[in-house]
Amino acid sequence: MEENHNIQTGFEELRSETLERLKELSTINRTTAIIKEGKSKIETLQKIVHILPSGWQYPEFTSARIIFEEEEYRSNNFLKTERSQIQEFETIGNKSGSIEIYYSKSFPKVDEGPFLNEERDLIMNLANIISGYLSSIKGEAVLKRHGYDIKAKREDEQKDVCSITSKQLLQRFLNKNNYDRDIFHDLMPFKVREILLIANLYDAYIIEKEGHFSEQIMGEYAQLSLTSLPRITGVSNVEEAEEQLNSKHFDLVIIMVGVDKKIPVILSKKIKKAFPYIPVFLLLNNNSDISYFEKKKKPFSFDSIFVWNGESRIFFAMIKQVEDRINADNDTRKGLVRVILLVEDSPLYYSRYLPLLYQTVLAQTRRIIDDVSTDDLYKLLKMRARPKILLATTYEEAIEIYDKYKDNIFCLITDVKYKREGKMNASAGFELVKHIRGEKKDMPVIIQSSNPGSEEEAYKLKTTFIDKNSENLIQEFKSFIMHYLGFGNFVYRDGKGRKLVEVKSLKEFEKHLRTIPAESVLYHARKDHFSLWLMARGEIQAAKILHPKKTTDFKEPESLREYLINVIQKFRDEQNQGKVVPFEETAILDETNIVTLSEGAMGGKGRGLAFINSLIYNFDFSNYVQGINIRAPKTSFIGTDEFEYFFDRNDLHYVKTNNISYDEIKKIFLKGDLTPTLISRLKLLLKMIKKPLAIRSSGLFEDSLSQPFAGIFETYLVPNNHPDLSIRLQQVMDAIKLVYASVYSDVARGYIKAVNYKIEEEKMAVVIQEVVGNEYGSVFYPHISGVAQSYNYYPFAHMKPEEGFAVAAFGLGKYVVEGESAYRFSPKYPTTAITTVKDQVQDSQVKFYAVNLKNNNPNLLEGDTAGLCKLDIYDAEKHGTLKHCASVYDINNNIISPGIDKPGPRVVDFANVLKYKYAPMAETIEVVLDIVKESMGSPVEIEFAIDLNRDEDYKSSFYLLQIKPMIGGASDYEVDMDKIKKDDIILYAEKGMGNGLVKNIRDIIYVDNELFDKSETAEMAKEIELLNDKMVKAGKQYILIGPGRWGTRDKWIGIPVDWPQISNAKVIVETSLEGYPLDASSGSHFFHNVTSANVGYFSVQPEISGSFITYEKLEEQQLIEKTKFFRHVRFKKPIKVRMDGKKRISVITVK
């Protein structure tokens, strides 16, 4: 029992402490929220001091005071005692102030008298917040006096999204990509979140029973797709109301008036005296009580009277009235939000009009936003840009609102009879219209009156008249809003107002803007219809550009028309930049966006390309590297839905399970049909693109962060130059079908099986990309293609692993990706040669790939090289394209001289680019790797192509073709060699890739060095494939050791294996032999797959490092199998593989 008591006591103490911390946190959050409301200093500090007591242990016995600049701000029932906690603060200008907390009665001593240490932390935090707030006010005032516009400065800072350090990539991307969204986020900063409803039990029952209040107010928010549902606290007497107001903050108080009329008046006076900043509304249940309460309305009583009519929409309107009144200043300034001015003195009528107006305006705003193709969050944000509705009850109030928001008021709804200069004026409404129309003659106006005699005067003033008693009141309001306030379709009219054409979308709007008569352009511009319509659709950015312009700013209508078209085009282009956009027949295809030809997932490569596109067109790379354009090729993609339609439409599901050869599958797929929609879109696409095309696979798992599928599926290049469009179309369709078929290739099947995936899980999207390069006679190619990685597992000399590396080749990138002899360099040290002069000459590129334009109808069944040709490097010299990419080997002096103006062997080393900066290739690679690495949160690989031809700005172009993550980057596993016995070591490598501990392996397969013959490496690849298959069947992983480069395409420098041939190897070791030096693996696909599968990758070069392999220990183990070149041995107990990713050392031990 005692134990249970202790547990319960401990629980209660923990619960009490938690509640205290939550109270303190809530006080800080509420203080910050009050400051964000942007009210005057006096109101802000008064609101803050009222909430302070709630943060201390005994709020009901706590009072607070803030002192600043000889002004005092006190909480309710303030009482100064000797039981105090005080925190002083200072602001700029050496102005001092203090926060003071007092307890009105004695409490037990704890940390600081009766106060907790945590409460000292709280009061210090609050002092810092308040000091910062007051300093910012002072600072802005000083700056303003010196003519410095801090608001404009902030806007400039927001525009210059790339001016800060690269470690804020995400925020800069969000700033740029979501600039228009940020405006919406800035709108409506104040929300009514807490409402105190004071009503006796009977009145509360009437509300709930008649109007289903809770249910309906929530339903109203849901129906209009609004968030931030307020919380309502109900009390039924004065004591409960005072208790609630003293214990928490409320944004609105609603007092429901029943039979007793005196208590609401007394209560409202008490509330307004104690909390003058909280709006207090009276809600009457009886129309006959209106005159009684209007007489009682005095300063410091209640703010407004509303009349309950059995519908809970009145509560919604009351809430929105408070929000609109507070947010109007912010929203009109930041978001060009429009204002509807309602002038009505009768609580009975404005209680009817306001719910109607809010319902209509919000419903129409939602309708036009739903028409726009965007995401749901964006639609919710756009709802914030709806017009604000501001209520005035006298002529003077109306003039005050008009004078403050005259540039934003776009509609006046006014009664005729209300007070002016303190007296009822029978024509106040007419006088108000004349005053406003004197300044804004095209202002839409509704005059509404219950007196039919007012109609004639309303028409004389050219306004719309609505009879307050009309049975069609709601419909007449809706009709007015649709036609006059820009919520409906845009109707182009001639100079006399006659309808010409009606448009629904921004695209139609732009199309007809080009052809309508000049008088129509002037008609709408003079009345500000263009910005009005765009604003109603939530297109704030475009409306902001147009709004300040006047027709007088233009010499003639045509220059005005041209300006409007340019603004809309620029706005639309900026909206689409870096985005994936739906296919449209009239769209202009360019590099700034990716076009979707078919719905569905984009696949791994598609996601990477979309991200590239977004990256390029949402960052200003010129802030980091000058003198080069960073671009992406024109790209379209076909979503995975088409892949599934292809199977369903052609009954091909049997292919997934039947044992059919890959060659046969390709023939079957070529006979299949694509959907008519896709075919028609491809046809339109080919009319716009005349360059060769790369048709690339984009599997769901391909190039993703955890599934290593790179290079397993096919890519086809088609010349796209046949004079017959139908043949070009057929080539592209065949390429798409063959990409689909590549899912079932022997390589893909083996690979998918090796990584424990099911073939039916893979779905294929297709990327169609314009090939980078230029036409040279009968071939097409770029000057440079390459890959680069942000982590260099084979650093040389003073290079660091994290500085990355690049491999570049002349011509198409297939040369690099396939691992042929290309030029490797460090982007950080591009002038440092990694190999000797002899090796550079020996290993230099002598062939290159290009698109074969002669063969304008290639047989794609021949494979992914069907549309290509392999040329001699001297052919490039004839084309005039090699001059910046190669040097000459001077045999007599054993040196390499940049340029090709001398006789001698050509060495492709890009000297004029890397050393003499013809184009900043190395700097660009370094910057792009850094940004992409940070963006993806892991080491990365990029594929790129460079066109050295310069544009009118004298810049070459760097094309980013693909990005993918390199899994297996260095982590934190540490190897301490002092703790490892030397006699236990089988292998030690100072150049290791991988990280962590592997301890479940017993098998090692290694090349017998005595029998190695570099002329028979292709035979070795076949042998290891058979051995690997046996290990796969046995479910065993192993360590693979062999000389030279694993995965190379050049059989003279290593064993030319594909990944599936060694897929069960958990550790791969490259070694050097005498006369057979080791170079690092640079075959992109193979290397990426090794890292993705978390395979350890070691380089052992005893001649240049302390690395070694104890072959004697291997020979002592059980021999499982011996082939012509390999030995497979097995240890009795599992061996341990330790990999230190940071130090890059690896060690394999027997225990």
N, C-alpha and C positions, 0 to 999 in steps of 0.2 A: 504493500500500500504506500509506504514511504517513497519507494522508487517511482511509482506512478505519479505521486504528488510532485516529486522533484522534476520529472519529465514535463508535467503540466505547467509547473512554475517556470521552467526554462522556456517552454513554448510561448507562454504568455509574455515573458520578457523579450523574446525574439520578435514576437508579433508587435509588441509596443515599440521596440526600436525601429522596426521596419516602417511602421506607420509614421513615426517621427521623421525618418529620412524622406519618406514620400511627401510629407507636408512641406519639408524644407525645399525639396526639388520643385514641388508645385508652386511655391512662392517665387522662386527664381524664374520659372517658366512664365508665370502670370505677369511678373514685372517686365520681362522682355516683351511679352505680347502687348502690354499697355504702351510701351515705348514705340513699338512698331506701328501703332495706330496713327502716329504722326500728329497728335493733338498739340495744343499749346503747352508751354512749359508748366504753367500753373495747373492746368487740368491734369496733365500727366503725373506730376508729383503728388497731387491730391488723390488721384486714383491709386497710385502706388502705396501711399501711406495708409490707405484704408484696408489694403490686403495684407499688410505686414504682420499684424497680430496673429493671423492664421498660421504663420510659420513657426511660432514658438509653442512650448509645451502646454501652456495654459492660456489658450487664446481668449477665453471669456474674461480673464483677469489681466489681459495685456493691452496696453495702449502704446501708440507709436507717434514719433514726431520727426519730421525732416526739417532741418534748418539750412538755408542757403541764401546768401546775399541779404541778410537781415529779414528774410521772409520765413514764416513758419507754416508748416503744413501738418495738421493734426488728424489723428484717427478719431473715431466716435468716442465720446465720453472720456476724453483725454484727461489723465491724472498723472502728474509728476510725483514720483516717490523716490526714496533713497535706494529702492531695489531696482537698479538700472544696469543696462548694458549699452555702451555708447561706442560708436565707431566714427571717427572723423575721416574726411576725404578732402582732396584738393583737385581743382580743375585747372585748365590752362589759364594763364593770367594770375596765378597764385590766389585764386578765389577759393575760400575754404567753406566747408559745410559739415554736417554730421547727421547720422541716423541714431535716434535714441529710442530704446525700448524700456518700458517700465512695467513692473508687476504691481497691481493694486493691493495684493495681500502677500503675506509671508508664505514661503514654501521651503522644503528641506534643502540644505546645502548639497550641492553636487560638485561640479568642476570649477565653476566661477561664481561663487555664491549660489543662488538658485538656478543659474544658467548652465547649460551644457557646453562642452568644448565645440560640439557640432554647431551650436547656435552662434558661437563666436565666428566659426567658419562661414556660416550663413550670412551674418551681418557684414563680414568683410567682403564676401562675394557681391552682396547687394550694393555695398558702397562703391565697389569697382564698377559695377554696371551703371549706377546712377552717375558716378563721376565721368565715365566715358560718354554717357548721353549728354550731360551738361557741357562737356568739353567740345563735343561735336557741334552743338548749337552755337557756342562761342566762336569756334573755328570758322564755321560757315559764314557767320556774320562778319568776321574780320576779313575773310577772303572776298566777300561780296562788296565790302566797302572799298576794296582795292581793285574792283572791277574784274574779279576772277569768278567766272560762272562755274561753280562746282558741279552743278547738274550736267552742264554740257561736257565738262571734263570726264564725268563718269560715263557718259554715253560714248565719248571717244575711246575711253579705256575698254569699254565693252566691245567696240568695233575692232580694236587692235588685239584680236584674240591670240595672236602668235607672238606678242612682245614680251612674254614672260618665259621663265625657264622651262625646259622640255619636261620637267617632272610634273607638269600640270596638264598633261596631254588630254586626259579625260574631260577636265573642266573646259579646256579650250574647245574641244570637239563639241561638247554640249552647248557652249556659248554660241558657236558658229552655226551648228546644225539646228539648234532649237531657239535661235534668236527670236523668231516670231512667237514661239511658245513662251519664252521668258516674259514677253510682254503680257501674255494672258496670265502667267503666274503672278505678275505684279498687280493685276487687277483684283478688285474686291479684297483688299487685305484684311478688312474687318468683317467678321461674320458673327451673327448673333448665335452664341453657343449655349448660353444659360439664360433661361427665362423663369422669373418668379411669377406665378399665377396666384393671385389672392382672390378667393371667392368662398362664400359660405357653402356648406355641404349641399344645400338644395340647388344653388346656382350651378355648382360643379356638376351635380347630377343632371340638371337640365341640359348643360352643354354636352355632356357625355352621351346622354340618352338621345337627344334630338339630332346632334350633329356627329356623333361618334368621333369626338374631337381628336383623340390620339391617333386613331386609325386613319382619319381623313387627312390630318396634317402630314402624316408620314406618306400617305398615298399621293398627296400633292407634290411632295418632293420627288418621289420615285417616278411619278408620271411625267414630270418635266426633266427627268434625268439629272436632278440636282443632288449634290452631296452635302456634307456638313449639316446633317439634321440636328436641330437644336434640342437640348434637354430641358424638360419642363419640370419645375419643382412646384408642387401645389401646397398652399397653406390656407387655413380658414379663419385665422384671427390675427389680431395686431401683434400679440406676443410671439407667435410662430414666425410671423413675417420679420420682426426685428431680429430674432434669433438667427434666421437664415441669412439675412443681409449682413449681420455681423460676422458670420462664420465663413462666407464664401462670396466670390464676385459674381454679379449678375449683369448681363448686357441689356436687359429689358425687364420692366415690371409692368404687368397687366393687372389692373384691379377691376374685377367684375362687380358691377353695381346691381344690387338686388332691391329689396323693399326699403332698407335703411339707406338713406342718402347722405347722412352726416358722416358716418364712419369712413367711407371712401375719401371724402374731402380731407378729414383730419389725418388719415393715414398717408395720403399723397403728400400733404404738407410736411409731415415728419420725415418721410423718405427723401423728399427733395432738399430738405434742410441738411440732412445728414449726408446724403449722396447726390449732390446737385448735378453730377455728370451722368447719372443713370436716367434714361428716358422712362417716363411713367405715363402709361396710356390708360384711360378709363374706357371700359367696354360696357355700354348700356344695353339693358334688356328691353327697354321700353322707349319708343320714340318720343313720348310726351315728356321724358325727363331731360331732353336735350337743352331746352331753354333754361332750366334750373341750373344745370352744371355750367353752361356758358357764362352765366352771371357770376358763378363762383370761381371761374378760371382767373387766377391772378399769378403774378410772378412767384416762383418757388412753390407752385402747387403741382398741377399735372401738365403734361405737354400737349396731349391731343385727346379728343373724344372720338370714339368709334361706336358704331351701333351694331349689335348682334342681330343677324337676320336669319339665324338657323343654319347658316352654312359656315363651315370651319375655314373656308377660303379667306375670311376676314383676318384670321390669325396669320395666315401666310402673307397677306398684304401688309399687315402691321410689322411683321418681321422684316420684310423687304424694304419697307419705308425707312426703318431705322438704318439698315445697311446702306441703302442708296444715299441717304442724307450724309452719312459719315464718309462713304467711299467716293462720292462724286468728285471731290477736289482731286484726289489721287488718280482716279480712272480717266478723267477728262484730260489730265496733264500727261499721263504716261501712255494711254492707249487710244486717244482720240475718241473715246466713248461718247456717244450722243446722249442728249437729255430731252426728255418729254416734260414740258412744264404744264402741270395741271393746276388751274386756279378754281377753287370751289370752297365756299365757306360753310356749306351745310354738311355736318357729320353724316347725316342720313344719305346724302348723295355720294360724297367721296368714299363712304364705306361700301357703296355699291360699285363706284367707278374703279377704285383701286384694284380690287380683286379681278375685275373684268380686264383692266389694262394689263396687269401682270400676266394673267392667264394667256391673253392674246399675244402679247409681245414675246413671252417665253416660248409659247407653242410655235409661233412663226420663226423665231430664231432657231429652234430645234429643227424645224422642217427644212430650212435652207441649209443648215449644217449637215443634216443627214444626206442631202443630195451630193455633198462633196466627198470624194474618195479619200478617206483618211482614217486614222485609228480612233478607237473609242475615247482614249484619254484626251486626245486633241479635241474631240468634239465637246467633251465636258469642259475643257479649258475655254473653248470658244464661246460657251454659254456665258462666260463672265463678261464678254464684250457686248452683251445686250444693252439696249438703252437704259439709262437710269430714269426713274420717274420721280420728280420732285414736286411736292405739294405746297401750294401757297394758299392762304385763306383771305388775304387782303391785297389791295392794289400795291401797297408798299413792299410787302413780302415778294410779290411777283416781280416787281421792278428790281429788287435786290438780287433775286436769283437770276433774272435775265442779264443784268449788268455783269454778274460774276461769270456766267457761262454762255455769254451771247454767241461765242464762236462754236459752241457745241450744241446749243438748243436747235433742234430741227423740227420741232412741232409744238404748237401751243393749243391746249384745250382749255377753254375758259367759260365760266358762267358769265352772266351779264350783270347781275346785281350782287354787289358785296361792298365791304367797307373801303372807303378812301379817306385819308386824313381823319380817321376815327369816326366817320359818319357813313351810314348806309348810302350808297350811290347807285342809282337805278341804271346808269350807263357806264359803270366802271369797266366792264368787259370790253365794250366798244372802244373806250378811250385807250385801254391797254393794247388792243390790236393796232390802233392807229399809231401809237407810240413805237411799237416793235416794227410794224410794216414801214415806218418812216426810215428805219435803218436797214431792214431786211425784207424787201418788198415781196420776195418769193417764198417767205416762210409759210408752210402749210398750217392752217388754223381751223379748229373746230370751235364754233360757238354753240354751246348747248344751253338750253333754257326750257323751263316748263311753261313759259309764256310764248304761245305761237306768234304773237305780234312782233317778237324779236327777229323773226325769220327774214323779213324784208330788209331790215338794216344789215343783217348778216350777209345777205346776197350783195348788197351795195358795196360791202367791204371785200367782196370776192372771197368769201370764206365758206366752209361747209357748215350747214346748220343741222343740228340733231335735236329733236324734241325729247326732253327728259322722260316724257311719258310714253314714248314710242314702244310698241311691242317688239319691234325689230332692233332695239338698241344695241344688242350684242353684235348682230350681223352688220349693222351700219358702222360700228367701231372697227370690226375686222376688215371690212371693205376699205375703209379709209387707210388703215395701217398698211394693207397690202399694196394699194395703188399709190399712196403719197409718201410713204416712209421707206420705200426701197426693199420691202420684204418679199414682194412678188417677183415675177419675171420682169426683166427690163424691157420697157416698151420704147422703141425709138420713135420719135415724133418729128414732124416737120416744124418749120418756123411758126406755124399757127396752132401747133398742139395736136394736129391730126396724126393718128397712128400710122406708122410706116411698117414696122416689123417688130415681133415680140421674140425675145431670146431668153433661154433658160440657164445657160452655162457661160462660164468665163470664155470658153473657146468660141461659142457662137457670138458672144458679145464682141470679141476681137474681130471675128470674121466680118461682121456687118459694119463694124466701125470703119473698116477700110473702104466701104462702098456707099454709105449713106450720104445724102447731100450735105454740103458744107453748112447750110443753114440749120440742119439738125444737130450737127456738132456744136455749133454756137448756142443753140436753144438749150441743150442739156448742160453745157458747161456753165452758162450764166446762172442756171438754177442749182448748180452743184450736184446734179443728179448722179454723175459718174462716181464721185467719192462716196456719196450717200448709199448707192447700191452696193459698192464694194464693202463699205463699212457694215452694212446690214448682213452681209455674207460672212463677216468675221475676218475679212482680208485687210487687217489693220495696216500692214506694211505698205500695200499699194495705195490704200486710201490716204495714208499719211503723206505720201509723195505728192498726190494730186491735190489734196485739200488746200494748201496755201496758194496754189496757182490761180490767177485770174485771167479772164479772156483778154484783158488789156495788156497782159504780158506778151502777147503774140501779135505779130504784124498782120497775119492773115489766117483764115480758118484752116488752111492746109498745114501750116506749121503747127497749129494746135493739134490737129488730127495726128500728125506724125509724132508729136510729143506723147500723146496718149497711147498710141500703138507701141512706141518704144518702152514706155513705162510698164505696160502690161506684159510685153514680151520679156523684158528684163526680170520682172517680178516672177513670171511663170518659170523662166529658165533657172532663176535662183532657187525657186521652190523645188525644182526637180534635180538640181545639181547634186551629184553623189548619191542619188536614190535609185531604187528599182521601180520603174514605172510601167504601167500596163501598156500593151501595144495599142496604138491608135493609127488608123490609116493615114491621117493627115499629119502625123507627128514628123518632125525633122530628126533624123537619126544623127546623133553626134556622140562625142566621147564623154560628155558630162553625166550621162546616166546609163543605166542598164535596162534594156527593154525585155519585158516578159512576153514570150510568144505563146506560152502555154502555162496553165496553173500548176500548182504543186510545189513540193520542196525543191530547193535549188541545188542540193547535193553539196558535198564538201568543197569541191573546186569552185562551184558557183558562189557559195558563201564567201570564200576567200576573195573572189573577184569583186563581189558586191562591196566587201569591206575595203578593198583597194580603191574602188571608185569613190566610196564615201570619204576615205582618207585623203585622197588627192584633191577632191573638190571642196573639202571642208577645212583644209589647213593651207596656210600660205607658206609653202616650202621655200619661197624666195627669201624668207627671213633667215633661213639656215644655210642655203647654198644658192649662189647667184650664177648667172650665165648659162643656165640650162632650163628647159621646160621639163617638168615631171608630169607624165601623162599616163593614161590607160587607153588601150585600143578600143575601137567601137565594139561593143559587146552586147549580145542578146543571149537569153537562155530559155531552154524548154524545160518546164517543171516536170516532176516525176509522174504527174497525172497522165501525161502522154505515154509514158512507158507502160503504165498499167492498161491504158486504153489499147495500146498496140497488142498486148497479149490477149485481151478480151476480144478485140475486133477480129483478130486473125487466128483465134483458138490455138494459142501457142503454149499454154500452161504445161503441156506434156513434155516440153523441152527441159523443164526444170528437174524432172525426175528420171526421164529415160536416158539411157547411155548412148548419146548421139555424138559423133565426132564434131569437133569445132568447125572444120571445113564445111561439113554438111549443115550445121546450124547457121552459118553465115549465108549459105544459099537459100535456106528456108526463110530467114529474116528478110533477105532482099526481095522476096516475093510478097511480103506483107505490105499492108497499106497503112499510112499515117492518116490522122483525122483530116477531113476537108478543111476545118478551120485552120489547122497548123499549115497545111499546104498553101492556102491562100495567103497567109501571113508571110510564109517563107518567100513566096513569089514577089510580094510587095517589098520585102527586105532586099531581095537580090536586085531589084530595080534601083535601089539606093546605094548598094555597095558594089564597086567594080574591082576591088583589090582581091587577092587570094584570101581564102578563109581557112581557119583552123577549126575543125569540128572536134571538140574535146569532151571526154567523159567527165561526169561529175557525180560519182556514186554517193550515196548517203553517208558512207563511212570514209570515203576517199579524202585524204589530206586533213582528216579531223584530228582533234587533240589526242585521242587515245587509240584510234584504230589505224594501224599502219598499212594503208591500201595504196600508197603512192605508186604510180607507174604500172599498176597491174592491168588497168584497162587501156583501151586504145585511144589514140588521137589520129585524125586524118587531116591532111592538108590538100585542099582542092584549088586548082588554079583560078577557077571562077572567071574564065576569059573566053568561053565559047560564045560565038556570035548568036547562037540560038538559046534564048532564055530558058526554054523548056528543058534543054540538056543540062544547063547549069543547075536548074532546080532539081533535076533527077540526081545529079552528082551529090548535092547537099543531102537530099533525102536518103540516098544509098549510104552516105557516110553516117547519118544519124542511126540508121538501122544496124550498121556494122558496129557502131559504138554500143548499141543495145546488145548485140550478139557477143561482144567481148566479155560480158559478165560470165559467159559460159565457156570461155577459153580454158585450155588445159592449165595455163599458168594461174588464172583467176580461181578456178575450181580448187586447185591444189593449195592456193594461198588461203582462200576462205576456210578450207578444211583445217589448215595448219593453225589458224588463230581461233578455232572453235566457233565459227559463225555458220549459219545456215544460208545456203545460196538464195533461198527464197526471201531472206530478210533484206537482201540488197536490192535497192531500186535505183534506177539510173535517170539523172537529169543530163541534159546536154548543153554545153556552152558553144556558142558560135561567135568566133572572134576574128576580127580583121587582122591579117598577118602584118606585122611591122616590117617596113622596108621600102624599097623602091625597085622599079623595073630597070634591068640592064640587058638590053637585047632580048633574048628569049628566056631569061631567068629573073627571079625576084628574091631579094634577101635584104636583111639589115646589115649594117656595118659590123655590129658587135652584138653577141648574145651571151648570156651567162647566168650563173647562179652565185649566190652569196649566202653565207651563214654568219649569224651573229656570235657564234661560239666556235673557236678554232681549236679542235682537239689535237692539232699538230702544229703548235707554234714554233717558229724558227728564230734563233738568236734572241734579240731583245723583245720580241713580240709576246703579247699576253693572250691567253685563251679567249678572254672576254672581248678582245678587239675584233674578232671575227676574221673571215677570209673570203675571197672571191675567186671564181674560176671563169675565165672569159674565152670566147672563141670568135673567130671571124665567121660571119654567115648565120644561118639558122641555129637555134639553141639545141637541136637534136644532137649535135656534135658533143656538146658539153654534158647533156643529160645522160647520154649513153656511155660516158666515161672515157671518151677518146682523148688523145693528147691535146690538152688545152692549156692556157696560160693561167697559172695560179699566182695570186698576190695578196698582200695585206692592204685593205683600204686605208689603214692607219699609216702604213709605210709603203706607199705604192712604188717608190723608187728603189726599194731594197730588193735585190734579186735573191730568190730563194735557192736557186741552184747555180752550178758553175756555168761558165760560158759554153763549155763542151756539151753539158747536159741540155742547156737551152737550145743549142743548135740541133742536137740529136733528137730532142723531144718536141721540137716545134711542130705546129700544125702545118700539114702539107695539103690537106683536102678540106673542102667545106660544103655544107648542104645549102641548096637553094630550091625554091619552087620552080618546077619545070613548066614554063609557059608554052613550050612547043607542044607538049602533050596535053591538049586542052580537053581531053576526055579520057582520063586515066582509068585503068581497071583497078578499082579499090580492093578487089579480092586478093590482089598481090601483096597487100599489107600496108602498113602505115607509111611506107616509103614510096608508094605508087605514084604520088603526085610530086615527088622530089627527084632531084638529081644530085650527084656528088661530083664536084668540080675540083680541078687542080687550083692551088692557091695562085698560080701564075695567071689563071683566067681572070681573077679579081684585079690583077694588075692591069690587064688589058681594059677592064671596065673603068679603071681610074678610081677604084674604091679602096685600094690597099694602102695608099700613101701615108695615112695617119695611123695605120694599124700594124705596120711591120718595120723591121730594121734589116740591115745587111751585115752578114758575118764577114769580117775582114780576115781572111785565112792567114795572110802574112804576119799580121800583128796580133792575131788571136783576140780580137775585140769585136764588139757588136756596135755598129754605128746606126743611130736613128735615121729613118727615112729610107727610100728605095731608089735614090738617084744614082747609086753606084752599082757596078756589077758584083755578083756574089750571091751565095745562098740567102734566101729570105727567111727571116725569123719573126714569127708573129708574136710580138711582145707589147704592142700598143704603146710604144715609147712616146710617141708624139702626144698621146692622150694622157698617159699616166705621169710622165716625167715633165712634159712641156705644156701641159694643161690646154691642149687644143679644145677639150671639153672637160669639165670637172667630174669625170666618171668616178674616181675613187672617193671624193668628198660626198658625192651624191649617194653612193652605196653606203657609206658610213652613216650619213644622216638618216636615210631610209631604214636601214637595219635598226638603228637606235630607236626610231619612232615606232616601227612595226613591232619590235621586241617589247617595248613598253606597252603598246596597245594590246598585245596578245598575252602579256604576262608570262612569257616563257621565251627561251632562245628560239630563233626563227630562221627559216630559209626563204629566200626570195628568188624568183626568176625574172630576168630583165632583158630588154633589147634596147639598143641605142642606134638612133639615126643621126649620123654626124652632119648631115646636110643642115645648113643654118637657115632659119626663117628670116622674116623682115626685121626682127629685133636682134639678128645676128646670134641666135641661140640654137644649139643642137637640142635633140629631144631624147629624154630617158623614159622608156616605157616600162612600167611595172606590170608584169604579166601574171604573176602568181605569188602567193605567200602561203606558207604552211609552217606549223610549229615543229621544232626539233625537241622531241621528248628525250629525256635522259640527261638533261643539263645538270651541272654540278650541284650537289646538296651539301649535307653536313656530316656524312659518315667519315670518321677519321681513322687512319691506319697509323699505329704506333709501332715502327719497326723494332724499337728497343725491347718490345714485349714478345717478339716473334723469334723462335729459335732458328738459327741458320740451317741446321740439319733438317728442319721440317719443310724448307722452301723448295717447291717444284719450279716456280716461275716468279720472277720479279721484273716489273716493267715500270720505267720512269715516264713513259708516255701512255697513259691509260685513259680510256673513256668509259664512263659508267660510274655508278655510285651505289654503295651498299654492300651487304653481305649475302653471299650465296653459299649454302651449306648442304645441298641435297644431291650433289653430282658425284658420280663414281667413274664416269667414262671420259676418256680422252681419245680423240682421233687426230693423228698427226701425220704429216708427210715425212717419209723416211728420207732424210737429207742425203744419204749415200746414193739413193736411187733417183733423186730429183733431176728432171731434164726439162729445161724451159721450152723446148720445142714440142713438148707433149702435154702442155697445160690443159688443152681442150679435153684430152683423154682423162686427165685428173678430175675435171669437172664432172664427167660422167660417173667416175668411180665414187666421188663423194655424194653424188645424188642417190646412188644405190644404197650406200651406207646410211645416209640420212633417212631414206624411206624405211629402212629396218628400225632405226631409232624411233621414228614416228609411230610405227606399228607397236613397238615395245613400250611406248609411252615414256621414253627416257630422254632427258636432255644431256648434252655433252659439251666438252671443250674442244674447239677445233684449232689446230695449229698448222701453219703452212707458210712457205716463203712468198714474198712479193705481195702485190695488191689483190685482195679478194674483191670480186665484183667488177673487175676491169673488163672493158671490151677488147683490150689489146692483149692478146694471149702471150706476148713476149715480156710483159712486165708483171704478170700475175696469173692467177687461176680464174678464168672468166665464168664465174658462177652467177646464176640468178638467185634471188632471195629464197624461193621455194626449195631450191636444191640444198640449202643449209638451214632450213627454217627451224630445226630443233636444237641448233647450237645455242647455248646460253652464254658462252664466251667465245669470241673469235680473236685469234692471235695472228698478227702479221710479223714475219721475221725476215731478217736479211741473211743472205748467204754470200760467201766470197765470190765476187764477180757478178753478184745479183743484188744490187743495192735496193733498199726499200723506199718507195714513195708512198704518200698517204692516199687512202681511198678517196676518190673525188667523184665517183659515179653517183650522181645525185639521188636517183631513185633508190639504189641499193643502200646508200648511206643513211638515207632518211628512214628506211624500213628497219635497219639495224637499231637505230636510236629509238624509234617508236616502240619496238618490241622489248625495250629495256635490256638489250644484249650488251654484255661487256665487250669492249673492243680495245685490244692492247697492241702496242707496237714495240717489238723487241729488237734493238739494234746494238748489240754488244760492242761493236767497233767505235761507236760514238757516245756511248752512255754506260751506266752501271747496270743496265738491264741484262738478264740472262735466263736461260732455261736449263734445268738439270735433266738432260736427256737420259742420264744413267738411271734416275728414279723411274722414268717411264718404261725403260727396258726391263726393269725388275718386276713389273706388274703382269697380271694374267693377260695373255694375248687372246683376245676374243676373235679377231679376224685380221688376216693380212692380205692386202691386194697388191697389185703391181707397184703402186706408189704409196699406199697408206698403211698405217698400223692402227688398230683399234685395241686399246688396253682398258682394263677395268681394275679399280682399286677395291680392296676388301671392305674398306669403310669410306663413307662420304668424305670428300676433300673440301677444303674451305677456300672460297674466292673472296678476297677483301678488296674493295675499290674505293679509293679516296678521291672524290670528284674535284675537290679544291686543290689538293697538292698534285693531283693527276698521277699518283703512284698506285700500283695494283700489285697484289701478291697472292699466289696460290700456294697453299700449304697442305701437308698431309693431315694436320690436325690443328 
